[in-house]
Amino acid sequence: MENTSAPFTPDWNNSRDANYQHLDPHQIEMIDEALNSIGDYGEVRLIVEKGRLRFLVTQKSFDVLKIQPGVIFKDLK
């Protein structure tokens, strides 16, 4: 399953998006890419060390009632 949503572009004048001041545009783009890659049941975890984003961890999950054999291996390529 492929997510075709547009990449997130923060609006720095919007108070909600102003909270991203500690993330540079490259990091925001990486987070957006990770969110688009995990599918409907995955998760993205952000690991922060000393107040800075250090790691981005993704976990992809599958609903076994909805997928067919061979889908998991194909998605790992």
JOQUICOR-V302706 format. One record per residue. N is the residue number from 1. RES is the residue in one letter. SS is DSSP state (A for helix, B for strand, O for the rest). PSI is psi as a letter, one per 20 degrees, with the letter a starting at -180 (* if undefined). OMEGA is omega in radians with two decimals (999 if undefined). Layout:
n=N res=RES ss=SS psi=PSI omega=OMEGA
n=N res=RES ss=SS psi=PSI omega=OMEGA
This chain:
n=1 res=M ss=O psi=p omega=-3.09
n=2 res=E ss=O psi=p omega=3.11
n=3 res=N ss=O psi=p omega=-3.08
n=4 res=T ss=O psi=k omega=-3.13
n=5 res=S ss=O psi=q omega=3.14
n=6 res=A ss=O psi=q omega=3.10
n=7 res=P ss=O psi=q omega=3.12
n=8 res=F ss=O psi=p omega=3.05
n=9 res=T ss=O psi=o omega=-3.09
n=10 res=P ss=O psi=q omega=3.02
n=11 res=D ss=O psi=o omega=-3.01
n=12 res=W ss=O psi=i omega=3.10
n=13 res=N ss=O psi=i omega=3.12
n=14 res=N ss=O psi=p omega=-3.07
n=15 res=S ss=O psi=h omega=3.10
n=16 res=R ss=O psi=g omega=-3.10
n=17 res=D ss=A psi=i omega=3.13
n=18 res=A ss=A psi=i omega=3.10
n=19 res=N ss=A psi=i omega=-3.14
n=20 res=Y ss=A psi=j omega=-3.07
n=21 res=Q ss=A psi=i omega=3.13
n=22 res=H ss=A psi=i omega=3.11
n=23 res=L ss=O psi=p omega=3.07
n=24 res=D ss=O psi=r omega=-3.09
n=25 res=P ss=A psi=h omega=3.11
n=26 res=H ss=A psi=g omega=3.13
n=27 res=Q ss=A psi=g omega=3.11
n=28 res=I ss=A psi=g omega=3.11
n=29 res=E ss=A psi=h omega=3.11
n=30 res=M ss=A psi=g omega=3.13
n=31 res=I ss=A psi=g omega=3.12
n=32 res=D ss=A psi=g omega=3.11
n=33 res=E ss=A psi=g omega=3.13
n=34 res=A ss=A psi=g omega=3.13
n=35 res=L ss=A psi=h omega=3.13
n=36 res=N ss=A psi=h omega=-3.06
n=37 res=S ss=A psi=i omega=-2.98
n=38 res=I ss=O psi=i omega=-3.13
n=39 res=G ss=O psi=a omega=-3.02
n=40 res=D ss=O psi=h omega=-2.99
n=41 res=Y ss=O psi=j omega=-3.11
n=42 res=G ss=O psi=a omega=3.08
n=43 res=E ss=B psi=q omega=3.06
n=44 res=V ss=B psi=p omega=3.09
n=45 res=R ss=B psi=p omega=3.09
n=46 res=L ss=B psi=p omega=3.14
n=47 res=I ss=B psi=o omega=-3.10
n=48 res=V ss=B psi=p omega=3.06
n=49 res=E ss=B psi=p omega=3.13
n=50 res=K ss=O psi=k omega=3.07
n=51 res=G ss=O psi=j omega=-3.13
n=52 res=R ss=B psi=q omega=3.09
n=53 res=L ss=B psi=p omega=-3.08
n=54 res=R ss=B psi=g omega=-3.10
n=55 res=F ss=B psi=q omega=3.03
n=56 res=L ss=B psi=o omega=-3.07
n=57 res=V ss=B psi=p omega=3.10
n=58 res=T ss=B psi=q omega=3.05
n=59 res=Q ss=B psi=p omega=-3.14
n=60 res=K ss=O psi=p omega=-3.13
n=61 res=S ss=O psi=q omega=-3.11
n=62 res=F ss=O psi=q omega=3.04
n=63 res=D ss=O psi=o omega=-3.04
n=64 res=V ss=O psi=i omega=3.09
n=65 res=L ss=O psi=i omega=-3.06
n=66 res=K ss=O psi=i omega=-3.08
n=67 res=I ss=O psi=r omega=3.11
n=68 res=Q ss=O psi=q omega=3.08
n=69 res=P ss=O psi=q omega=3.14
n=70 res=G ss=O psi=i omega=-3.11
n=71 res=V ss=A psi=g omega=-3.09
n=72 res=I ss=A psi=g omega=-3.12
n=73 res=F ss=A psi=g omega=3.14
n=74 res=K ss=A psi=h omega=-3.12
n=75 res=D ss=A psi=h omega=-3.13
n=76 res=L ss=A psi=i omega=-3.13
n=77 res=K ss=O psi=* omega=999
